[in-house]
Amino acid sequence: TNDGELANRLMKAASHVPKTYVVKVAGTPKEEALEKLRAGVSIATDDGKRVRTGPASVRVVKEATNPWYEITLIEGRNRQIRRMFEAVGHHVEKIKRVRYGPLSLDVPPGEFRSLTLKEIERLKSASKGGVAKTKKSV
């Protein structure tokens, strides 16, 4: 975005803006493992400390030998999804963010599009911000 203030508000963990990803996992986690992810698991941080992740929404997108899941997090620690699946014994093969709060991330890598005023207002509302005044780009 070209709105630094909005970007900072959205990226802060305290904003509680949901982020949705599609994730391809090596092997098929058992239902108990998925329930652990939904409830929160203990993962290591970059500085070696252990933290418990917040609850996550987890749903199967494609069943296969290496299935795809849709994961929605409210927090967003570095490498969190990879570490969450590793905590239940599965390696993440691919990961892609597909939604950031109310905004669907539908632009190819390296490209951008102008947001509508409604999208800007929704993002500002999601970050507990004010009313949009101008069009911004993502």
Summary of the structure (lengths in Angstrom):
residues: 138
radius of gyration: 16.3
end to end distance: 4.2
largest distance: 48.3
contacts: 363
relative contact order: 0.23
helix: 28%
strand: 28%
